[in-house]
């Protein structure tokens, strides 16, 4: 059963250890990301992990703006991209070359042998900056740990777990990081916490509530959990933006599309589908007439 802390992210710290962490559990977000789209299960798994990663990184940066996490490779996955803003509003999309949707593919078959993970941070009032790391091993947890170690010199332990069925999608992620310290009494703090994280099962991370997970792992320490941050699906599409795009195409081209439409359901109308959320916007000929009414 999906717990009440799903679609929320929690930050936590230890009073007696130089370690910080985050835990995120998602459910309804995936219903929206996967709605109106047809993704093979293998692609859903990758996209689900990227959503977790984008949330964990965005919460770590403490920067007002947006974070984009992408995979580009030479496997069956052409690319996958997830965007998350500082309020953890998230959206994502993937493109692939899979034709047999029921067939199971390995992680390396999906991403290929030369895949990279790109993480781009877009601060609200400054120039964006990007980190790139090779996708290593057979999961994205190792890749992200390597990213933090190489780009920020921070020891990090990450656990990403996905549960997908035909009608349900749930996932959870746990991140712990070493905090900078020169106190020799705390030099082994991170290793202690990382070892405890390794004892957590997939079922526990996904199905236990966040406080239960933290108690299960760290009950011998004093852990302070901060208030929940809600994670939501939010697409940037709108009817107004579609109209702006239609206007940019020009009157002649747009009417040419309307007049040549072979769709019996949308005679003399224009249909636009958002690539991010799959929502359809239907514009009748009178809508287009109004848009171009002042143009010759």
ZIWOUR-V707921 format. One record per backbone hydrogen bond with DSSP energy under -1.0 kcal/mol. CO is the residue of the C=O (numbers start at 0). NH is the residue of the N-H. E is the energy in kcal/mol with one decimal. If there is no record, write none. Layout:
co & nh & e
CO & NH & E
CO & NH & E
This chain:
co & nh & e
2 & 5 & -1.4
6 & 230 & -2.3
7 & 24 & -2.0
8 & 228 & -2.5
9 & 22 & -2.5
10 & 225 & -2.9
11 & 20 & -2.6
12 & 223 & -3.0
16 & 18 & -1.6
17 & 178 & -2.6
18 & 13 & -1.3
19 & 176 & -2.6
20 & 11 & -2.6
21 & 174 & -2.8
22 & 9 & -2.8
23 & 172 & -2.8
24 & 6 & -3.8
24 & 7 & -1.5
25 & 170 & -2.0
26 & 29 & -1.1
26 & 30 & -1.1
27 & 31 & -1.6
28 & 32 & -2.1
29 & 33 & -2.8
33 & 36 & -1.4
39 & 43 & -2.3
40 & 44 & -2.1
41 & 45 & -1.4
42 & 46 & -2.6
43 & 47 & -2.9
44 & 48 & -1.9
45 & 49 & -2.1
46 & 50 & -1.9
47 & 51 & -1.7
48 & 52 & -2.7
49 & 53 & -2.8
50 & 54 & -1.9
51 & 55 & -2.5
52 & 56 & -2.7
53 & 57 & -2.4
54 & 58 & -2.4
55 & 59 & -1.1
56 & 60 & -1.9
57 & 61 & -1.0
63 & 123 & -2.9
64 & 85 & -1.7
65 & 121 & -3.7
66 & 83 & -2.6
67 & 119 & -2.8
68 & 81 & -2.4
69 & 117 & -2.5
70 & 79 & -1.6
71 & 115 & -2.7
75 & 96 & -2.8
78 & 94 & -2.8
79 & 70 & -2.3
80 & 92 & -2.5
81 & 68 & -2.8
82 & 90 & -2.0
83 & 66 & -3.0
84 & 87 & -2.4
87 & 231 & -2.0
88 & 84 & -1.9
89 & 233 & -2.0
90 & 82 & -2.8
92 & 80 & -2.8
94 & 77 & -1.9
94 & 78 & -1.7
98 & 100 & -1.1
99 & 102 & -1.2
105 & 109 & -1.9
106 & 110 & -2.4
107 & 111 & -2.4
108 & 75 & -2.0
109 & 76 & -3.0
114 & 134 & -2.4
115 & 71 & -2.1
116 & 132 & -2.1
117 & 69 & -2.6
118 & 130 & -2.7
119 & 67 & -2.9
120 & 128 & -1.9
121 & 65 & -1.9
128 & 120 & -2.8
130 & 118 & -2.9
132 & 116 & -3.3
139 & 143 & -2.3
140 & 144 & -2.3
141 & 145 & -2.1
142 & 146 & -1.9
143 & 147 & -2.2
144 & 148 & -1.9
145 & 149 & -2.5
146 & 150 & -2.9
147 & 151 & -1.7
147 & 153 & -1.6
154 & 177 & -2.2
156 & 175 & -2.3
158 & 173 & -2.4
160 & 171 & -2.3
162 & 169 & -2.6
167 & 164 & -3.1
169 & 162 & -3.1
170 & 25 & -3.1
171 & 160 & -2.7
172 & 23 & -2.6
173 & 158 & -2.5
174 & 21 & -2.5
175 & 156 & -2.6
176 & 19 & -2.3
182 & 185 & -2.0
183 & 186 & -1.1
185 & 188 & -1.4
187 & 191 & -1.9
188 & 192 & -2.2
189 & 193 & -3.1
190 & 194 & -2.1
191 & 195 & -1.6
192 & 196 & -2.2
193 & 197 & -1.6
195 & 198 & -1.6
196 & 199 & -1.8
200 & 204 & -2.2
201 & 205 & -2.2
202 & 206 & -2.6
203 & 207 & -1.9
208 & 212 & -2.2
209 & 213 & -2.4
210 & 214 & -2.3
211 & 215 & -2.8
212 & 216 & -1.9
213 & 217 & -3.0
214 & 218 & -1.1
217 & 220 & -2.1
221 & 14 & -2.6
223 & 12 & -2.0
228 & 8 & -2.5
231 & 89 & -3.4
237 & 241 & -1.8
238 & 242 & -2.2
239 & 243 & -2.1
240 & 244 & -2.0
241 & 245 & -2.6
242 & 246 & -2.5
243 & 247 & -1.8
244 & 248 & -1.3
249 & 253 & -2.1
250 & 254 & -2.4
251 & 255 & -1.7
252 & 256 & -1.9
253 & 257 & -2.2
254 & 258 & -2.6
255 & 259 & -1.1
257 & 260 & -1.1
262 & 265 & -1.1
265 & 268 & -1.2
267 & 284 & -1.4
269 & 282 & -3.2
271 & 280 & -3.3
273 & 277 & -1.6
278 & 273 & -2.6
280 & 271 & -2.8
282 & 269 & -3.1
283 & 287 & -1.8
284 & 288 & -2.8
285 & 289 & -1.8
286 & 290 & -1.7
287 & 291 & -2.0
291 & 294 & -2.0
